[in-house]
Amino acid sequence: MRVSLDNVPLTTQSAMLQNILLAFENETFSKELAAHIVGGPLKLERLIAEEKVQAEKPCIKQNGKWFVCAPQVLLHCKNRR
């Protein structure tokens, strides 16, 4: 389902984005979901290396789960038009 913001003023769009980011403030995404949102695993790894997106893997295990900061991922969302 697509949402069109064509007729919504920019100030309202800005407020909507801010509300979305605040709603996700304490949430995390898996590494796989975060990579899908930003446009691929290489881009996600680059964003993490540049410290634009925080990610942590609290477990040392090779297959341990990653926790990626949701609001930062959403800020770097791939354009899907």
N, C-alpha and C positions, 0 to 999 in steps of 0.2 A: 504494500500500500504506500503510495507516494503522497507526500504532503507538499503543497505548493505555497510558497511564501511570496509569490509575485505581487500580490496586492497588499502586503503587510509592510507598513513603514519601517525604515531601518532602525529607528529607536526601539520599536516594539520587538523587532528581530533580535536586537542586542540584548534586551531584557529577557527574552525567551532563552537565548543561549546561556546567559548568566544563571537563570533558574535551572537549566539542565545540568550545568557544571556543578552547581551547589547541591543538586539532588544526588549526584554521583560522587560527592566529596570524599566519602569514606569507603568507596567501593573499589574493587580491583577486578581486572579481567585476566583470564588465562593468557599465556603467551600466544597460543594459537588464535584466539579471538582478537587479541590486540593486533596481531600481524594482519589479519583479515581486514580490520577497520582501517589501518594506516596504509595498506596497499602492498603488503608482502613482508615476509620474514627479514629480508635484507634491509628494507627501510626501517623496520622496527629496531633491528640491531644497531643501525646507524643512529637512530634517535636516542637509543639507550647510551651508546658510546659518547654522543655529544651532550649527554646529560639533559636532554630536552624531555625525556620520559624516564620516570623512576621505575625500576623493576628490582625485585628481590627474589631470591631462591633460598629460603631459609634452611632447606634440607641439602645436605652434601651429596645425596644420592644422584646418580646419573639421570634417573628418570623422575627427579623431584619436581614438584609443581612450582611454576613461576607465578608471582603476583605482580601485576603491572598496574600502575596508577591510572584509573579509569578517566578522570577529567583531562589528564595530559594526553591520553590516547585520543580522546574526542577532539581536542584542539588540533590534532594533526591528522584528522580524518581525511581519507582520500575523496576527492571530488567525484561524484558518481552521476553526473548529469548525462 
